[in-house]
């Protein structure tokens, strides 16, 4: 599904965020990216989403080298990849429904299809009854679930989540991980960056540890998943 071959990323200030990353992510796999702040987790996700470009190396997404995509193909690639950030950056002057509908409206979908997809996404994250509310009156966990609904409304093949539970309490964090596990069970590939090792220590998914821009460990936790 996703392959990285000797991927490097150096920023203009000379900082090497990634140094020779080699990884393979299988279809419908859920993996966690771990490591200290600045280890390269966010940069790696941005490269796959084409928010950033690598300095060297190759990133292959479903047998296509991302470096070879034309400008017309980039928006299509981004529709195949849902991105979730620690802060969902919702528009507080619009309803929950309109926030989730935004990527579909930008893509030119008909309103009938938008209504169907948005309602399905909100039902999946447990917020269908709050579709007409403003995001500002929702709890932090509910706002993050709106962000997840917005990421999945285009029915992406891959979800990239960058510290999605960073601002949530332990129970809400576990609820979000349960939601990710359900998405994975229907065939979505997920890469989740997190610094919270206590949250994932009992989950039976591969953990890829980064340190100073390099992969230093990639293992499947032997513990039985409690999700």
N, C-alpha and C positions, 0 to 999 in steps of 0.2 A: 504493500500500500504506500508506505513512505520510506524512502531510503536516503540517508545522508552519507556522502563519501568525502572524507577528509575536509569537512566544512570548517572554514575559518571566517571570523568576523573581526575586523579591526576598525575602530571608529576613528574619526578625523583627529581626535586628541592623542592618538597613538595607543589607546587601550585595546588590548586583545581580549574581546569578550568570549570568543570561542576559538579553540586551538586544536584543529584536527579531529573533529567529531565524526565518528562512524557509527551509524545506528540503522536498525531495521525495525519498523513498526508494522505488524501484520494487520490485515483487514479485521475489523471488529475486535481489535485488542484495546484494552484499557491499561495505560501505563502512567506511573507517577514520576515526575521529575523532581528530584530533591537536591539539596545542597545549600550552602550558605548564601546570604545576600550578596549579589554580584558574581555568583558562580557561572551565570550564563543561561539560566532557565528561561527568563523572559525573552532574551535575544533569540534563542533557539525557536521559540514559538512564533516570534515575529517573522523569522525567515520563512517558516513553512506557510504562514499566512500571506506572504509577500508584502508585509508592512516594511520590512527591511530586506536588503539584498546581501548575500554573502560576499566577502572579499575574495574568497577562493573556495574551490571544491564544488560539489554537485549535490543538488537536492532533487530527487526523483519522486514525483507524486503520480501514482498509478501509471508507471512506465513512461511518464513525460518529464523531461528535464525542465524545471521551472525557469531556468535561465533562458530557455528558447521560446517561451511563451510570447506571443505578440501582444501589443498594447490592447488589442480587441479581446484577447483571450483572458487577460488578467481579471476583469470583473467576473467572468464565468468561474474562474478558479476560486475567487473569494466567496462566491455563492455556495460553493461546495464545502467551504470551511467556516464553521461557526466559531466565533471568538468571544470568550467570556473573561472580563477583567475583574480585579478585586473590587473596584468601584464601577458599577454598571453604567454610570453617566446617562441617567434617564432624563427626559425632557419633562420638567415639572409643570409646564404650561399645557401639556397634553395628557390625555387619559392613559391608563395602563394599556387599553386596547390599541390606541394610536401609537404608543411607543413600540409595541410588538409588531404592529403593521408596517412600521416605517420602511424596513428593507424591501418589503413586497411592493409598496407604493413606488419606491425608487426604481424598482425593476419593471414597473408597468403592469402589474397583475390587475385583473378585473376585480371590482369590489366584492363580487359574490365569492370568488376564490379566496380573497383576502379574509373575508369574514369566516369562511370555513376553516382556513389554516390557523388564523389567530385564535379562534375559540378552541380548536383542538390543542394548540400549544399551551394555552392558559389552563385548560382542563388537566393536561399532563402534569403541570407544575402546581396544581391545586389552587389556582387563582381565578377561575372562570367567574366566580361570584363577585370579584372585585375589578372587573374589566373596565367599569366606568369611573373608577376612582382615580385621583391624582396620585402619582408616585410619592409625593412628599408626605402623605399621611400614612404610608405603609411602614411597617417595621423594616429593619435592616435585612432580615432574612427574606421578607417578602419582596423587597426591592431586588435582591440578588436573584430570586426566582423569576422576576420579570425580565431581568437580563438574560437568564437562561432561555426563557420562552422566546425572546427576540432572536437569540442565537440559533434556535432550532426551527424557527418558523419557515425558513427557506429549505428545510429538510436536507441539511448538510450531511455529507458522508463522514466528515471528521469534525470533532469539537476540540478546540484548544482552550484550556482554562488556566489563566494566570493568577494564582493565589485566590481562588474564588471564595474561600472561607476565611480570608485573612482578617476580616472585620466582624466575624460572627462568634457567638458563644459556642461552647462545645456541642450542645444539643442541636443547635441550628446547623452547625458544621456537619454533624452526622447526618442530618436530614438531607443536606445538599449532596453528600456522598451517596446516600441511598438513591437519590434521583439520578445521579450520574450512572450508578450501577444499572438502573432500569433502562436508561438510554442505551447503555452498552449491550444489554440483553436483546434489544431489537436490532442490533447489528451496526450501531454507530461506533466508529473508532474514536477513542478519547485519549488526549495527552493532557495531564493535569499537573501543573507546577505547584508545589506546596513546600513550606518549611516546617509544617506541623507533623512531625514524625509520629507523635502519639496518636494522631487521628487515623493514620494509615497502617500502623504497626501490625494490626490483626487482619489486614485485608490481603486476600490471596491474589494480588496483581503484581506485575513486574515493577520494580523500583529502579530507576536510572539515576544514579547519584553523580552530580557534577561538582567539580572543584577547580577553581581558577580556569574555567573554560574548557576543561577536559572531562571525559567520562572516566570515573575511577571505579565504578561498580554498577553492574546491571544484573539484578537477580529477581527471582520470584519469591515473595515471602512464603515461608513454609507454613505459617500459621493459617488456620482455617478462617475464611472470611466470616465476619459476624453481621454482614449487611442483611 
